[in-house]
Amino acid sequence: MLKAFTFENNGRTYNCRVEEPRGSRTQAWWWFDVSEDGQRYAPFEATEDDTEPGVQERVMAYYDHLLVRRAEPPQQRQHWARRTKPATTEGAAVDGAAAPASGGDSAPAATEVASDD
């Protein structure tokens, strides 16, 4: 397994290292941090076949994609309590009520109840 290493790209310094499993994790993961970014990232699991150039390429691709996502405008979402209700089609049930009969009469149909008398 590779030891920790540092590399530079596009004016940024990347510090990469493998952290062994602890707690509930069962696999070792590659962790990295970048100069001028206070966050650490663990984008993929470490394997015996990892090479320094391969890890560098994957780390740069991951971080470049992250920067693109951060630069995008935020996606507008509605608060869960203010979501618009989906439009209903004509004749569809509204709020769980049965749709009116097709005879055009909006009054509910009378039902007969048989009695044992």
N, C-alpha and C positions, 0 to 999 in steps of 0.2 A: 504494500500500500504506500502511496506517495506521502511524503512529509509535507508540512506547510511550506508554502512558497508565496512570493510577492512578484507582481509584474505591473508594468505601466502600459496604458493605452489611452489615446486621446486626452492626455493631460491628467488622467485619473490613475491613482494607485490602488490596485486590488490586492487584498490580503486573503489568501485562500488556505483553508485547513480542513482536515477531516476530524469530525468529533465522533467519538465512539458512542455506542448506545448507552443511554441512561434513562432511568425512570421506565416509562412504558414503551419507549422506542426499542426496537429490536435490530435495527440496521444502523450502520455508520452513514453519515450524510456529509456532503461537502458544504461548508459554510464559508461565506465570504463577506467582507465589508469593503466599502469604497471610500476613498478620501472625500471629504466634504459631504458625506451622507452618513447620518448618525444611526442608520439601521443596519442590521446584519441579515443576511439571506441564506437560506438552505434550499436551493432549487432542485437538487437531485441527489440520489443515493451514491455512495462511493462503492467502487468495485475494484477488484484486483487488477483489472485490465486498464484502468485509468492511466493516462499519460499526461504530463504537464501541458503540452500543446493542446491536447483534447479537452482538458478541463478549462484551460484559458479560453478556448473557442466557445465552449458552452456557457461559461460565466459571462463573457462579453455579449453573446447573443441574448441571454436572459436579461442582463442589465439594460442593453439597448432597447429591447422590447418594453421593459418596464418604463424607461424614460419616454418612449413614444406614448404609452398609455397615460402617463402622468400629464403629458402635454395636451392631451385631448380635452375638450370642454367637458365638464361634468354632465352626466346623463340626468335629465330632469325626471324625477319620480314623484308620483303623488303619494301623499301620506295615506296610510292604510284606511283611515277613517274618512278620507275625502275622495276615495276612488269613485269614478263615475260608474254608474250601473250600465251593464251591457244593454244595448237597444234590443227590444223585443219585436218579434215579427207579429203581424196582425193575426189574431186568432190563437196566439200562444198564451199559455198560462202566465198570469202575472202574480207574483208573490205567493205562489203555491195554490192559487184559486183556479178552479176549472174554467176552461174557456166556455163562452156561451154556446148554446145549441145552434146549429146551422140554420134553424128555421127563422131566424131574425128576431124572435121574441126574446127579450132580455130577462123576462121574469123566470124564476126557477120553476122547473117542472114539479108538479105535485106527485108525491109518491103515496101509494096505497099501502096501508099496514093491515095485514090480515089479523083478525082477532079470533080467539078460540071460543067466543060466546056462542 
